[in-house]
Amino acid sequence: MKLRYIVLSILAVILSTGCATRPGGIASSTTPLEGHQYRVLGDVEGTDTHFALLGIIPLTGSNTLQEAIDDALDSEGADALIDVTVDFHWEFWILFSRSVTSVQGKAIRFKD
């Protein structure tokens, strides 16, 4: 009987955790490039993360695409991104969950 409860408890823990990934999209740039000359600075990645207790009680601020883009831009001091891809990732644990927005692309700086 006691072994049954242990097995059921272990099974409940295993089934209450997991993760999921969803592609967010692809864009040619984060700002219109027509009429502008620019210099490519290099590949960058930016993220924004949100933690929640029991999956519903927020522990940190919201998880936004704009914050992830700003993080990527700040890493190189860039003006915009080109060849942009976005991914969303969720992790669910027993007591908390984490959602991450990740942006990858090439950082550019406009020429004056």
N, C-alpha and C positions, 0 to 999 in steps of 0.2 A: 504494500500500500504506500509506504513511504517512498519507495523507488518510483512509483507511478507519479507522485507529485514532483519529484526531482526532474523526471523526464519531461513532464508537462511544463514545468517552469523553464527548463532549458529551451524547449521548443517555442515557448512564448517569447523569450528573449530573442531568439534567432528570427522569428517572424515579425518582430516589432522594429527591426532595423533594416536599413536598405538605402539605396541611392538611385538617382535617375538623372539622365542627361538629355537635354533637348537643344538642338541647334536653334540659334536665335535669328540668324540671317546673314546675308552678305550684302555689302554696299561698296560702291566704287570710291566714295569719299564721305567724310563727315561734314563737308561744306562745299558749296559750288566752286569749281576750279576754273570755269570759263573766264578767259581774259587775264588769268594770273599765271605768272611764272613761279616755280618753286624748286626747292632743293630737297632731295630725299636725305633724311638724317639716319634712318635705319629702322629695323624691326623693333616694335614695342608691344607690350602687353599691359593691360590695366584690369583691375578687378574691383568689385564692390561686394561686400559680404553682409549678410543679415543672420543673426542668431535668434532663435525663439525657444522658450521653455515649453515643453510638452507640445511643440509644434504650433502653438497659437499665441503664447504670451511673449511679446517682443522684448528682447534683451538689448538689442542695438537698433540703430536707425534703419531706415528703409534701404532696400537693395534696388538701386536704379541704374539704368543703362548710362545715363549722363555722368554719374559719378565714376563709373568704370572708364568711360571715354576720357574724362578729366584726369584720372589717374594715369592713363596711357600717355596723354599729352604732356603732363607734368614730368614724366620720367625722362623726357628728352628736351623739354622746353619748346615743344612744337606748336605750330599754329593749327594744324589739322592732321587727319589720318587719311590714307588712301589704302585700297585693297583691304577693306575692313571685314572681319568676320566676328560674329558674336555667338557665344554659347552660354547656356544656363545649366547649372548643376545643383541638385538638391541631395542632401544627406539627411536621413531620418534615423535618430538614435532613440534610446528608450526615454530619456528625459529631455532631450533637446533636438532641434533640427537646425540645419545650416543651409542657406541658399546663396549661391555665388553667381554673379554675372561676370563673364570674362570677355574682354575685347582684345583682338589681335589685329595688327596692321602695320603699315609703314608710316613713320612720322615724317612730316614735311614742314618746311619753313618757307613762307612766301618771300620772294625777292622784292626789294623796294624799288 
